[in-house]
């Protein structure tokens, strides 16, 4: 039986960055916002029945998530 052993050092994945000014982190946040904000907005608009309030809640929730 032929088995291969892989160590963590052989992976191409880089460790997550902790630098809040990293361009990569900003890009990841942008991608996440673009992917999820429409669904969140639609859900909030359905709950509040008010587009302006839904948009404000979306931005506040996203800002709060980034602050933690």
PyMOL commands that set and color helices and strands:
alter all, ss='L'
color gray80, all
select helices_A, chain A and resi 8-10+23-48+51-67
alter helices_A, ss='H'
color red, helices_A
deselect
rebuild
show_as cartoon
